């Protein structure tokens, strides 16, 4: 080859660096480092070939051949080491396997916990639904009780309480006051004209109409009381009949053995009472039982039934339906064909008004205390056709909410003209 040697000093250094690179690779490197090592060796020999093309010096073929064999040996050795490393399980793989196993256990435990929680949630939801249902039921019962309590309290409050009016009642006291004023303006006027046309003077006609109002009121008041008494008696009849039946049954069975010569009718009655006694015996304690000594029975106090408050309410509810029968009963007593026709509408209207007055709780009333010679009270009466301080006669009595209660409608009275207060005291 000659004495001229190629400058392989640098290449030898590079080869030594490649070998050092190979020896420096850690054992825990992965397969991609093999590829990087091969690429480095490839780049090294590519530089050598490029250098040989550009230089004119002699090439040391023996050196190149030796270097190639070393490179191939190193590559195969490295591949064997990499293959043996891949077969051995690395520590971090074991860690990953353990972590994976523990993660699966944790996941299973979490699934179990989730399942348990779902069961608990369903149980709690069921309990909640039951509580909500009970709450709804209790609220419904509470509303019903409040409604009943409100009705009872309202009835107690309104019952016989003139200061509270039922606005749904078309015949409440204020409406009756308006009806009373209309009666004076309309039917009273027609009736007094009819009386005067029939030959009555004005004072006599006024007295007749006022007396008619008074008699219709007394008639309605009496009938209302009679209806209450009749209803109470009818209810107590049931109570008395029950007592009589009980006494009769006990009396019939004081004889232990019935006589043999009784009739078939008597035998049937006896059988009827035997069945009643047998039923009664079933309601008493068994004599052979050992449940303890029974206390002697204390006879209950027998009190008559009292439906007055309830019937007053019922009577008021039926008041309008009763009016036609009431009017017919009154006219059958006082009316005949000789009466002045103009009086009939007045009488019927007075009966309707007075009946509605007496069925109130408490009943409305008129002022019958003002008479001839009484001091004229302008707070209760309006003057009729004259002015003065002393009452001559009452034309139309004052209406009150109840006895001793407030005034609903002012009355009309005729005063005596020209008489002083001193004279009225001696009148």
Secondary structure, 3 states (H helix, E strand, C coil): CCCCCCCCHHHHHHHHHHHHHHHHCCCCCCCHHHHHHHHHHHHHHHHHHHHHHHCCCCCCHHHHHHHHHHHHHHHHHHHHHHHHHHHCCCHHHHHHHHHHHHHHHHHHHHHHHHHHHHHHHHHHHHHHHHHHHHHHHHHHHHHHHHHHHHHHHHHHHHCCCCCCCCCCCCCCHHHHHHHHHHHHHCHHHHHHHHHHHCCCCHHHHHHHHHHHHHHHHHHHHHHHHHHHHHHHHHHHHHHHHHHHHHHHHHHHCCCCCCCCCCCHHHHHHHHHHHHHHHHHHHCCCCCCCCCCCCCCCCCCCCCCCCCHHHHHHHHHHCHHHHHHHHHHHHHHHHCCCCCCHHHHHHHHHHHHHHHHHHCCCCCCEECCCCCCCCECCCCCEEECCCCCCEEEEEEECCEECCCCCCEEECEEEEEECCCCHHHHHHC
